[in-house]
């Protein structure tokens, strides 16, 4: 019994693939609002400093958005294959589908897409999330109760505590350390932006290098899993192993960008500090008196004569008393 377009009135719809998660969409919107708000002041900046300010805002917000988003992406590592496998339990029906595993810092994402999508009068297009905040067993039990396809259950079972692969212990702890170091990198990024607006630009460069260091630490933490013996996923006629994916390489590129920016800031602040402060619109508060130039002024001669006569009178008075 259906209403229209194969929508069942008394049963929930199948979960299908999504483009952006709620967390990632929120991060993108927040940083876009910040970028628009800061770029609105560009018309009030004159000359070449306008382009420097625009470049600084775009690069800085890009780094901050990437650092936060990397905590919530699901593609630090991934693997996929096209296979012929049984579709449901207690059934001999075999489907041709593309199965994919996407590993993040807080859980895994398993996708299953049929070739073609509609087989056996059913749409085979799944995207299931399994989180290891505490344990993954609860999500796995719910997947069993819902009757998810066998390929998805097979991959999810590999990440349970009872699995001989021990993937849950490797990925969960490495993900926690990687996430902690990423949040530390985000704090360093905020401190660096504050210091860039102050006359201590040299320390801002040091903080950008520190930001890059913590990003590299997060990558090193996640790499410990990949250096351990990998568990092969064999599903039907196909098999695959997890390899580094987009988020890992994006973290590498962002860390390299922070390193370059930090080194450039330190070098220019040591070589041409005044021009560096001028480029970043930083006012120098510690100017010496000898560097201050005064314009042409005028002095009232009558006032000068009165001052001279009064000073001469005071000197005569002091001499007479002595």
Protein Blocks (a to p, Z undefined) as FASTA:
>chain_A
ZZbehiafkbccdddddfbdfklmmmmmmmmmmmmmmmmmmmmpgcjllmmmmmmmmmmm
mmmmmmmmmmmmcclbccdddddddfbghiabdcdddddddddfkbccdddddddfbegh
iacdddddddfkkbmklmmmmmmmnopafklmmmmmmmmmklmnlmmmmmmmmmmmmmmm
mmmmmmmmmmmmmmmmpcklmlmmmmmmmmmmmmmmmmmmmmmmmmpccddddehjbccd
ddddfklmmmmmmmmmmmmmmmmmmmmmmmmmmlmmmmnopacfkbcfklpccddddddf
klmmmmmmmmmmmmmmmmmmZZ
